[in-house]
């Protein structure tokens, strides 16, 4: 500890020497001399002799007054007692927090000073003790100052590390300090706004809310115009309370735009899809997945084509999360679900007061929120023509202007569009802009319909069965063979979405451990056997009969008693039932 004020200690020693004309020396805890006057000055940096009075003073924490150095009992084991040139001395421990951290000593080398020294021993002992206490206080003061400096540096480092703006002001609203975030955000020089009125940054109407006894605002949305740039913040104000008074306030700024982006990022992570999560192993589907994987890391527009319910959004999400933009916002926009009157404000945002009912703080558009991410334009064929012009400009210029605004906002999202319509036919009819079509149609990929994917239907069925078993706490093991046959024969106009909804229904209403055709038919009549034009009437009748008999067997069983019950319900003889079951055509 003593080393912290080494330079001060030499000044203290020299001052004492000048006042009382007695040499002074100061030792640290290691018994190294850190200060000295007269002939002791050249010994600074050297250790005290072993077993000296200094060592005893440090270990015991007691003071010593030596009248005859080298010849008294205190010096009997000192290694330099025979070479000692001291005539008298007094030494006191320097106590800090109850522990001896060093010693201070007065030493007489002249016989003519010794007599006076011995005569006033009590005064010199008291003076030496007071000097030790002075040094102790100085060290404590230095330690406290060091701790305060450290805490101040630590606090400033923390404040500069926070990813939001922090400004402190005094009771006259003058800026005392601002953190790194504010300096970088507003491109400020180090001390540019120090001692300036805070209204240089914060709108006057907000500053007018500051009251000497009421510096308190909770996350109010504010727009700050500074150096020809506009910023949106959530602003909070808290008073600085000290000594029963309010001496100013701390103002925090949270980037409202980034908060919105964070919400979308977190929401996106909760619905993150990768290619491994997209179910399907049929040749036609694997081929499409491989094709999409190839373009995922290439930052170019993709147009996903296919019927409704084929999973175009899942592919769009997979492309995003396999691309270098995966840590940015994925923004799905359903062009067919947004009213035409709101389309522009939803895409590009608006400034405060842009129209009746507009938010006082304005609003970010989806392009601004996802400016470095991926925008998925679903049902792009439903986008109105006048919006197609504005969308094309945003894609070409990589900038937008909010409704009611004049400044441009740079945006550079990757665009993935999707449609179930014939865009080329719409272009020929003048229903879709040709220039926008070619801007989007850089990499067209067609997602196959479910009916084209063969056994993927059963693979997906099992996936949804497991999923809804878990959600609804059910234990349905499988589908009956009849249901599997029905699923493979059905055309699935609603594709995967229709399959998913149907299985969710069946999970809830199936009473057994296997989903039966009866439960499926109860949900929809679409699964009655289809009429196939190239089949004969006899084949169609046999297929219909087979379906009815198989559904009864599924329900009542296939043992002898069950067959008698089935024959009775169908109002045929048991022999006729056995004959129909035994007919080869019923085994197909």
C-alpha positions as CSV (number, residue, x, y, z in Angstrom):
1,X,0.0,0.0,0.0
2,X,2.8,2.4,0.9
3,X,4.3,2.2,-2.6
4,X,1.2,3.9,-3.9
5,X,2.3,7.2,-2.4
6,X,6.1,6.7,-2.6
7,X,6.7,10.1,-4.2
8,X,4.6,11.8,-1.5
9,X,6.4,10.0,1.3
10,X,9.8,11.5,0.3
11,X,8.2,15.0,0.3
12,X,6.7,14.3,3.8
13,X,10.1,13.1,5.1
14,X,11.9,16.2,3.7
15,X,9.3,18.5,5.2
16,X,9.6,17.0,8.7
17,X,13.4,17.2,8.5
18,X,13.2,20.8,7.6
19,X,11.0,21.6,10.6
20,X,12.7,19.5,13.4
21,X,16.2,19.1,11.9
22,X,16.1,15.3,12.5
23,X,16.6,12.7,9.8
24,X,13.5,10.8,8.9
25,X,13.2,7.3,7.2
26,X,10.1,5.4,6.1
27,X,10.0,1.6,5.4
28,X,7.3,-0.4,3.7
29,X,5.9,-3.8,4.8
30,X,8.8,-5.6,3.1
31,X,11.2,-3.5,5.2
32,X,12.4,-1.7,2.1
33,X,13.3,1.9,2.6
34,X,10.9,4.0,0.5
35,X,12.0,7.5,1.8
36,X,14.9,9.0,3.7
37,X,16.7,12.2,4.5
38,X,20.4,13.1,5.1
39,X,22.7,10.1,5.0
40,X,19.6,7.8,4.9
41,X,18.6,9.1,1.5
42,X,21.2,7.1,-0.3
43,X,19.8,3.9,1.3
44,X,16.4,4.3,-0.4
45,X,15.5,1.0,-2.0
46,X,17.7,-1.1,0.4
47,X,16.4,-3.5,3.0
48,X,16.6,-2.9,6.8
49,X,19.1,-5.1,8.6
50,X,17.8,-8.6,9.7
51,X,16.4,-8.7,13.3
52,X,16.5,-4.9,13.6
53,X,14.2,-2.8,15.7
54,X,12.4,-1.9,12.5
55,X,11.5,-5.6,12.0
56,X,10.3,-5.9,15.6
57,X,8.2,-2.7,15.2
58,X,6.5,-4.0,12.1
59,X,5.8,-7.5,13.5
60,X,4.6,-6.3,16.9
61,X,2.8,-3.2,15.8
62,X,4.4,-1.4,18.8
63,X,6.6,1.7,18.9
64,X,10.2,1.7,20.1
65,X,12.4,4.5,21.6
66,X,16.1,3.5,21.4
67,X,18.5,5.5,23.6
68,X,21.6,3.5,22.8
69,X,21.4,1.9,19.4
70,X,23.6,-1.2,19.1
71,X,24.0,-1.5,22.9
72,X,20.4,-2.0,24.1
73,X,18.4,-5.2,24.5
74,X,16.2,-4.4,21.5
75,X,19.4,-4.4,19.3
76,X,21.0,-7.5,20.7
77,X,20.3,-9.8,17.7
78,X,20.5,-7.1,15.0
79,X,22.9,-8.2,12.3
80,X,24.5,-4.7,12.1
81,X,24.7,-3.8,15.8
82,X,28.5,-3.6,15.7
83,X,28.5,-1.3,12.7
84,X,25.6,0.9,13.8
85,X,26.3,4.6,13.7
86,X,22.9,5.8,15.1
87,X,22.9,7.7,18.4
88,X,19.2,7.5,19.2
89,X,15.9,6.8,17.4
90,X,12.2,6.4,17.7
91,X,10.0,4.4,15.3
92,X,6.3,3.9,15.0
93,X,4.3,1.5,12.9
94,X,2.1,2.9,10.2
95,X,-1.3,1.2,10.9
96,X,-3.8,0.8,8.1
97,X,-7.1,-1.0,8.8
98,X,-5.6,-2.6,12.0
99,X,-2.4,-3.9,10.2
100,X,1.1,-2.5,10.2
101,X,1.9,-1.7,6.6
102,X,5.3,0.1,7.3
103,X,7.2,2.2,9.8
104,X,8.3,5.8,10.2
105,X,11.4,6.6,12.3
106,X,13.3,9.6,13.6
107,X,17.1,8.9,13.8
108,X,19.8,11.0,15.5
109,X,23.4,10.7,14.2
110,X,25.0,13.6,16.2
111,X,25.9,13.5,19.9
112,X,25.1,17.1,20.3
113,X,21.4,16.5,19.2
114,X,21.0,13.4,21.3
115,X,20.7,15.1,24.7
116,X,17.9,17.4,23.4
117,X,16.2,14.4,21.7
118,X,16.3,12.3,25.0
119,X,15.1,15.3,27.0
120,X,12.0,15.8,24.7
121,X,11.4,12.1,24.0
122,X,7.7,12.3,24.8
123,X,7.2,15.2,22.4
124,X,9.2,13.4,19.6
125,X,7.4,10.1,20.2
126,X,4.0,11.9,20.0
127,X,5.2,13.8,16.8
128,X,6.4,10.5,15.2
129,X,3.1,8.8,16.0
130,X,1.2,11.7,14.5
131,X,3.3,11.6,11.4
132,X,2.5,7.8,11.1
133,X,-1.2,8.5,11.4
134,X,-0.9,11.3,8.8
135,X,0.8,8.8,6.4
136,X,-1.9,6.2,7.2
137,X,-4.6,8.7,6.4
138,X,-2.9,9.8,3.2
139,X,-2.6,6.1,2.1
140,X,-6.3,5.5,2.9
141,X,-7.2,8.7,1.0
142,X,-5.1,7.5,-2.0
143,X,-6.8,4.0,-1.9
144,X,-10.2,5.6,-1.7
145,X,-9.4,7.9,-4.7
146,X,-8.1,4.9,-6.6
147,X,-11.2,2.9,-5.9
148,X,-13.4,5.9,-6.9
149,X,-11.3,6.2,-10.1
150,X,-11.7,2.5,-10.8
151,X,-15.5,2.6,-10.1
152,X,-15.8,5.6,-12.3
153,X,-13.9,4.0,-15.1
154,X,-15.9,0.8,-14.7
155,X,-19.2,2.7,-14.7
156,X,-18.2,4.7,-17.8
157,X,-17.1,1.4,-19.5
158,X,-20.4,-0.2,-18.7
159,X,-22.3,2.9,-19.9
160,X,-20.3,3.0,-23.2
161,X,-20.9,-0.8,-23.6
162,X,-24.7,-0.5,-23.4
163,X,-26.4,-0.7,-26.8
164,X,-28.6,2.3,-26.1
165,X,-28.0,6.1,-25.7
166,X,-27.4,7.6,-22.3
167,X,-27.2,11.3,-21.5
168,X,-26.9,12.9,-18.1
169,X,-28.1,16.5,-17.5
170,X,-27.9,18.9,-14.5
171,X,-30.9,20.7,-13.0
172,X,-30.6,23.4,-15.6
173,X,-31.0,20.8,-18.4
174,X,-27.4,21.2,-19.5
175,X,-25.7,18.1,-20.8
176,X,-23.0,16.8,-18.4
177,X,-22.1,13.5,-20.2
178,X,-23.1,11.3,-23.1
179,X,-22.1,7.8,-23.9
180,X,-20.4,6.3,-27.0
181,X,-23.7,5.2,-28.5
182,X,-25.0,8.8,-28.6
183,X,-21.6,10.1,-30.0
184,X,-21.6,7.5,-32.8
185,X,-25.4,7.7,-33.5
186,X,-25.3,11.5,-34.0
187,X,-21.7,11.5,-35.3
188,X,-20.5,13.9,-32.6
189,X,-17.1,15.1,-31.6
190,X,-16.0,14.1,-28.1
191,X,-17.2,17.2,-26.2
192,X,-19.4,18.9,-28.8
193,X,-22.6,19.0,-26.7
194,X,-21.1,19.1,-23.2
195,X,-22.7,22.0,-21.2
196,X,-25.1,22.6,-24.1
197,X,-28.9,22.6,-23.5
198,X,-30.4,19.1,-24.0
199,X,-33.0,20.6,-26.3
200,X,-30.2,20.6,-28.9
201,X,-31.1,16.8,-29.2
202,X,-34.5,16.2,-27.6
203,X,-37.6,17.9,-29.0
204,X,-38.7,21.0,-27.1
205,X,-42.1,19.5,-26.2
206,X,-40.3,16.7,-24.4
207,X,-37.9,19.0,-22.6
208,X,-40.9,21.1,-21.4
209,X,-42.1,18.1,-19.5
210,X,-39.0,18.2,-17.3
211,X,-39.8,19.6,-13.9
212,X,-37.2,20.3,-11.1
213,X,-39.0,17.8,-8.9
214,X,-40.4,15.5,-11.5
215,X,-37.8,14.2,-13.9
216,X,-39.7,11.1,-14.9
217,X,-40.8,9.8,-18.3
218,X,-41.4,6.1,-19.1
219,X,-40.5,4.9,-22.6
220,X,-42.2,7.7,-24.6
221,X,-41.8,7.4,-28.4
222,X,-39.9,10.4,-29.8
223,X,-38.6,11.4,-33.2
224,X,-35.2,13.3,-33.2
225,X,-34.1,15.3,-36.1
226,X,-30.3,16.0,-35.9
227,X,-27.7,16.8,-38.6
228,X,-30.3,16.3,-41.4
229,X,-31.1,12.8,-40.2
230,X,-34.1,11.4,-38.4
231,X,-34.1,8.9,-35.6
232,X,-36.9,7.1,-33.7
233,X,-36.4,6.4,-30.0
234,X,-38.1,5.1,-26.9
235,X,-37.0,7.8,-24.4
236,X,-37.0,7.4,-20.6
237,X,-36.0,9.9,-18.0
238,X,-35.0,9.2,-14.3
239,X,-34.0,11.8,-11.7
240,X,-30.5,11.9,-10.1
241,X,-31.3,12.0,-6.3
242,X,-28.5,13.1,-4.0
243,X,-28.4,14.5,-0.5
244,X,-32.2,14.8,-0.3
245,X,-32.3,16.8,-3.5
246,X,-32.6,16.3,-7.3
247,X,-29.5,17.4,-9.1
248,X,-30.5,16.5,-12.7
249,X,-31.5,13.4,-14.6
250,X,-30.4,10.4,-16.7
251,X,-32.0,10.1,-20.1
252,X,-31.9,6.8,-22.0
253,X,-32.6,6.3,-25.7
254,X,-33.6,2.9,-27.2
255,X,-33.5,2.7,-30.9
256,X,-37.2,2.1,-31.8
257,X,-36.4,0.7,-35.2
258,X,-34.0,-1.9,-33.9
259,X,-36.4,-2.9,-31.1
260,X,-39.0,-3.6,-33.8
261,X,-36.4,-5.5,-35.8
262,X,-35.5,-7.5,-32.7
263,X,-39.1,-8.5,-32.2
264,X,-39.3,-9.8,-35.7
265,X,-36.0,-11.6,-35.4
266,X,-37.1,-13.4,-32.2
267,X,-40.4,-14.2,-33.8
268,X,-38.6,-15.6,-36.8
269,X,-36.3,-17.7,-34.7
270,X,-39.4,-19.3,-33.1
271,X,-40.5,-20.4,-36.6
272,X,-37.0,-21.2,-38.0
273,X,-37.0,-23.8,-40.8
274,X,-34.1,-25.4,-42.5
275,X,-34.1,-27.8,-45.4
276,X,-33.8,-30.8,-43.1
277,X,-37.1,-29.7,-41.5
278,X,-39.0,-29.9,-44.8
279,X,-40.5,-33.4,-45.0
280,X,-40.5,-35.4,-48.1
281,X,-38.3,-38.0,-49.8
282,X,-40.0,-38.6,-53.2
283,X,-37.8,-38.1,-56.2
284,X,-39.7,-35.1,-57.5
285,X,-39.6,-33.4,-54.1
286,X,-35.9,-34.1,-53.3
287,X,-35.0,-32.7,-56.7
288,X,-36.8,-29.4,-55.8
289,X,-35.1,-29.3,-52.4
290,X,-31.7,-29.8,-54.1
291,X,-32.5,-27.0,-56.5
292,X,-33.5,-24.6,-53.7
293,X,-30.4,-25.4,-51.7
294,X,-28.2,-24.4,-54.6
295,X,-29.7,-20.9,-54.7
296,X,-30.1,-20.3,-51.0
297,X,-26.6,-18.9,-50.5
298,X,-26.7,-16.9,-53.7
299,X,-28.2,-13.5,-53.0
300,X,-30.6,-13.2,-55.8
301,X,-34.5,-13.1,-56.2
302,X,-36.4,-16.3,-56.1
303,X,-39.9,-16.9,-57.4
304,X,-41.7,-19.9,-55.8
305,X,-44.5,-21.3,-57.9
306,X,-47.1,-23.8,-56.9
307,X,-50.6,-24.4,-55.7
308,X,-51.9,-23.1,-52.4
309,X,-50.8,-25.2,-49.4
310,X,-47.7,-26.7,-51.0
311,X,-45.3,-25.1,-48.4
312,X,-43.9,-22.2,-50.3
313,X,-43.4,-20.2,-47.1
314,X,-41.5,-23.1,-45.6
315,X,-39.1,-23.0,-48.5
316,X,-38.8,-19.3,-48.3
317,X,-37.9,-19.5,-44.6
318,X,-35.4,-22.3,-45.3
319,X,-33.7,-20.2,-48.0
320,X,-33.4,-17.3,-45.5
321,X,-32.0,-19.4,-42.7
322,X,-29.5,-21.0,-45.0
323,X,-28.3,-17.7,-46.4
324,X,-25.8,-15.2,-45.0
325,X,-28.8,-13.0,-44.0
326,X,-29.9,-15.6,-41.5
327,X,-29.3,-13.4,-38.5
328,X,-31.4,-10.6,-40.0
329,X,-35.2,-10.2,-40.1
330,X,-37.3,-12.6,-42.2
331,X,-40.5,-10.6,-43.1
332,X,-43.4,-12.5,-44.6
333,X,-45.9,-10.3,-46.4
334,X,-49.2,-11.6,-47.7
335,X,-50.0,-9.3,-50.6
336,X,-53.5,-10.7,-50.8
337,X,-54.4,-10.1,-47.2
338,X,-53.5,-6.4,-46.9
339,X,-56.3,-3.9,-47.9
340,X,-55.3,-2.0,-51.0
341,X,-55.6,1.3,-49.1
342,X,-53.1,0.2,-46.5
343,X,-50.7,-1.6,-48.7
344,X,-48.2,1.3,-49.2
345,X,-48.1,2.2,-45.5
346,X,-47.5,-1.4,-44.6
347,X,-44.7,-1.8,-47.0
348,X,-43.0,1.6,-46.8
349,X,-44.3,3.1,-43.5
350,X,-45.4,6.7,-42.9
351,X,-44.3,9.9,-41.1
352,X,-46.2,11.4,-38.2
353,X,-49.3,13.2,-39.3
354,X,-49.1,11.8,-42.8
355,X,-52.8,11.1,-42.8
356,X,-55.8,11.1,-40.5
357,X,-55.4,8.5,-37.9
358,X,-51.6,8.2,-38.4
359,X,-49.5,7.6,-35.3
360,X,-48.0,10.7,-33.7
361,X,-44.6,9.0,-33.9
362,X,-44.9,7.7,-37.5
363,X,-44.4,4.0,-38.3
364,X,-41.7,1.9,-39.9
365,X,-42.7,-0.1,-43.0
366,X,-41.9,-3.8,-43.4
367,X,-39.2,-2.9,-46.0
368,X,-37.5,-0.7,-43.4
369,X,-37.7,-3.3,-40.6
370,X,-36.2,-6.0,-42.9
371,X,-33.9,-3.6,-44.8
372,X,-30.9,-6.1,-44.6
373,X,-33.0,-9.3,-44.2
374,X,-35.3,-11.3,-46.4
375,X,-38.8,-10.2,-47.5
376,X,-41.2,-12.9,-48.6
377,X,-43.9,-11.5,-50.9
378,X,-46.5,-14.2,-50.8
379,X,-49.4,-14.1,-53.3
380,X,-47.5,-11.6,-55.3
381,X,-50.1,-12.0,-58.1
382,X,-52.6,-10.1,-55.9
383,X,-50.5,-7.0,-55.6
384,X,-52.3,-4.0,-57.1
385,X,-50.8,-2.5,-60.3
386,X,-50.1,0.9,-58.7
387,X,-48.1,-0.8,-55.9
388,X,-46.2,-2.9,-58.4
389,X,-44.7,0.3,-59.8
390,X,-43.6,1.4,-56.3
391,X,-42.3,-2.0,-55.4
392,X,-40.2,-2.1,-58.6
393,X,-38.7,1.3,-57.8
394,X,-37.8,0.1,-54.3
395,X,-36.1,-2.9,-55.7
396,X,-34.3,-1.1,-58.4
397,X,-33.2,2.0,-56.4
398,X,-32.7,0.1,-53.1
399,X,-34.4,2.9,-51.2
400,X,-37.9,3.9,-50.1
401,X,-39.7,7.1,-48.9
402,X,-42.2,6.9,-46.2
403,X,-45.7,8.3,-46.9
404,X,-45.6,12.0,-46.0
405,X,-41.8,11.9,-45.9
406,X,-39.2,13.6,-48.1
407,X,-36.0,11.8,-47.1
408,X,-35.0,8.4,-48.6
409,X,-34.2,5.4,-46.5
410,X,-31.7,2.9,-47.8
411,X,-33.0,-0.7,-48.0
412,X,-31.4,-3.8,-49.4
413,X,-33.5,-6.9,-48.6
414,X,-33.4,-10.2,-50.5
415,X,-36.7,-10.8,-52.2
416,X,-38.5,-14.1,-52.4
417,X,-41.9,-14.0,-54.1
418,X,-44.5,-16.7,-54.3
419,X,-47.7,-17.2,-56.2
420,X,-50.2,-19.9,-57.2
421,X,-51.2,-17.8,-60.3
422,X,-50.0,-17.8,-63.9
423,X,-47.9,-14.6,-63.8
424,X,-46.9,-14.9,-67.4
425,X,-50.5,-15.1,-68.5
426,X,-51.3,-12.1,-66.2
427,X,-48.4,-10.2,-67.9
428,X,-49.9,-10.9,-71.3
429,X,-53.3,-9.7,-70.1
430,X,-51.9,-6.5,-68.6
431,X,-52.7,-7.6,-65.1
432,X,-49.1,-7.8,-63.9
433,X,-46.2,-5.5,-64.9
434,X,-43.7,-7.2,-67.2
435,X,-40.7,-5.3,-65.8
436,X,-41.6,-6.4,-62.2
437,X,-42.2,-10.0,-63.4
438,X,-38.7,-10.3,-64.9
439,X,-37.2,-8.6,-61.8
440,X,-38.7,-11.3,-59.6
441,X,-38.5,-14.2,-62.0
442,X,-34.7,-14.6,-61.8
443,X,-34.8,-18.1,-60.3
444,X,-38.2,-19.7,-60.7
445,X,-38.8,-22.8,-58.7
446,X,-42.0,-24.9,-58.9
447,X,-43.1,-26.7,-55.7
448,X,-44.9,-29.9,-56.7
449,X,-48.5,-30.5,-55.5
450,X,-49.0,-33.1,-52.8
451,X,-50.7,-35.6,-55.2
452,X,-47.5,-35.6,-57.3
453,X,-45.3,-36.7,-54.4
454,X,-46.4,-40.3,-53.9
455,X,-45.5,-41.8,-50.6
456,X,-44.6,-38.4,-49.2
457,X,-48.3,-38.3,-48.4
458,X,-47.9,-41.1,-45.9
459,X,-44.6,-39.6,-44.6
460,X,-46.3,-36.3,-43.9
461,X,-49.3,-38.1,-42.4
462,X,-47.1,-39.8,-39.9
463,X,-45.4,-36.5,-39.0
464,X,-48.7,-34.8,-38.4
465,X,-49.9,-37.8,-36.4
466,X,-46.9,-37.6,-34.1
467,X,-47.2,-33.9,-33.8
468,X,-50.9,-33.8,-32.8
469,X,-50.6,-36.8,-30.6
470,X,-48.1,-34.7,-28.6
471,X,-50.2,-31.5,-28.7
472,X,-53.5,-33.1,-27.7
473,X,-52.0,-35.8,-25.4
474,X,-53.3,-38.7,-27.5
475,X,-51.9,-42.1,-28.3
476,X,-53.1,-43.0,-31.8
477,X,-50.5,-45.3,-33.3
478,X,-51.3,-45.5,-37.0
479,X,-53.7,-45.2,-39.9
480,X,-55.7,-48.1,-41.1
481,X,-54.7,-49.6,-44.5
482,X,-57.9,-48.3,-45.9
483,X,-57.1,-44.8,-44.8
484,X,-53.6,-45.0,-46.3
485,X,-55.1,-46.3,-49.6
486,X,-57.6,-43.4,-49.5
487,X,-54.9,-40.9,-48.9
488,X,-52.8,-42.1,-51.8
489,X,-55.8,-42.1,-54.2
490,X,-57.1,-38.7,-53.2
491,X,-56.2,-35.6,-55.3
492,X,-55.5,-33.2,-52.3
493,X,-56.6,-29.9,-53.9
494,X,-55.6,-28.2,-50.6
495,X,-52.3,-29.9,-50.6
496,X,-50.3,-30.2,-47.4
497,X,-52.4,-27.7,-45.5
498,X,-55.5,-29.9,-46.3
499,X,-53.7,-33.0,-45.1
500,X,-52.6,-31.3,-41.9
501,X,-56.1,-30.1,-41.1
502,X,-57.7,-33.4,-41.8
503,X,-55.3,-35.3,-39.5
504,X,-55.8,-32.7,-36.7
505,X,-59.5,-33.3,-36.9
506,X,-59.1,-37.1,-36.9
507,X,-56.7,-37.1,-33.9
508,X,-59.4,-35.2,-31.9
509,X,-62.4,-37.4,-32.9
510,X,-60.9,-40.9,-33.3
511,X,-61.9,-43.1,-30.3
512,X,-59.6,-46.0,-31.1
513,X,-55.9,-46.4,-31.4
514,X,-55.9,-46.3,-35.2
515,X,-57.5,-43.7,-37.5
516,X,-60.2,-45.3,-39.5
517,X,-61.8,-44.4,-42.8
518,X,-65.1,-43.8,-41.0
519,X,-63.6,-41.0,-39.0
520,X,-62.0,-39.5,-42.2
521,X,-65.3,-39.7,-44.1
522,X,-67.2,-38.1,-41.2
523,X,-65.0,-35.0,-41.7
524,X,-65.5,-34.8,-45.4
525,X,-67.4,-36.5,-48.2
526,X,-64.5,-35.9,-50.6
527,X,-63.1,-39.4,-49.8
528,X,-66.0,-41.3,-51.4
529,X,-64.5,-43.4,-54.2
530,X,-63.9,-41.3,-57.2
531,X,-65.4,-42.1,-60.6
532,X,-62.6,-42.9,-63.1
533,X,-63.5,-42.5,-66.7
534,X,-61.6,-45.5,-68.0
535,X,-63.2,-48.0,-65.6
536,X,-66.2,-50.1,-66.5
537,X,-69.5,-49.7,-64.6
538,X,-68.9,-53.2,-63.0
539,X,-65.4,-52.2,-61.8
540,X,-66.8,-49.0,-60.3
541,X,-69.6,-50.9,-58.5
542,X,-67.2,-53.5,-57.2
543,X,-64.9,-50.8,-55.9
544,X,-67.8,-49.1,-54.2
545,X,-69.0,-52.3,-52.6
546,X,-65.5,-53.1,-51.5
547,X,-65.2,-49.8,-49.8
548,X,-68.4,-50.3,-47.8
549,X,-67.6,-53.8,-46.7
550,X,-64.0,-52.9,-45.7
551,X,-65.2,-50.0,-43.7
552,X,-67.7,-52.3,-41.8
553,X,-64.9,-54.8,-41.2
554,X,-62.7,-52.0,-39.8
555,X,-65.5,-51.0,-37.4
556,X,-66.8,-54.4,-36.3
557,X,-63.9,-56.8,-36.8
558,X,-63.3,-59.8,-39.0
559,X,-64.1,-62.8,-36.8
560,X,-67.2,-65.0,-37.4
561,X,-69.6,-63.2,-35.1
562,X,-68.6,-59.9,-36.5
563,X,-69.2,-61.1,-40.1
564,X,-72.7,-62.3,-39.1
565,X,-73.4,-58.8,-37.7
566,X,-72.1,-57.1,-40.8
567,X,-74.2,-59.3,-43.1
568,X,-77.3,-58.5,-41.0
569,X,-76.6,-54.7,-41.2
570,X,-76.0,-54.9,-44.9
571,X,-79.2,-57.1,-45.2
572,X,-77.4,-59.8,-47.1
573,X,-76.8,-63.4,-46.2
574,X,-73.7,-64.5,-44.5
575,X,-72.9,-66.7,-47.4
576,X,-73.1,-63.8,-49.8
577,X,-70.8,-61.7,-47.6
578,X,-68.2,-64.6,-47.5
579,X,-68.5,-64.9,-51.3
580,X,-67.9,-61.2,-51.8
581,X,-65.0,-61.1,-49.4
582,X,-63.5,-64.2,-51.2
583,X,-63.9,-62.7,-54.6
584,X,-60.5,-61.8,-56.1
585,X,-61.8,-58.4,-57.1
586,X,-62.3,-57.5,-53.5
587,X,-58.7,-58.2,-52.7
588,X,-57.4,-55.5,-55.1
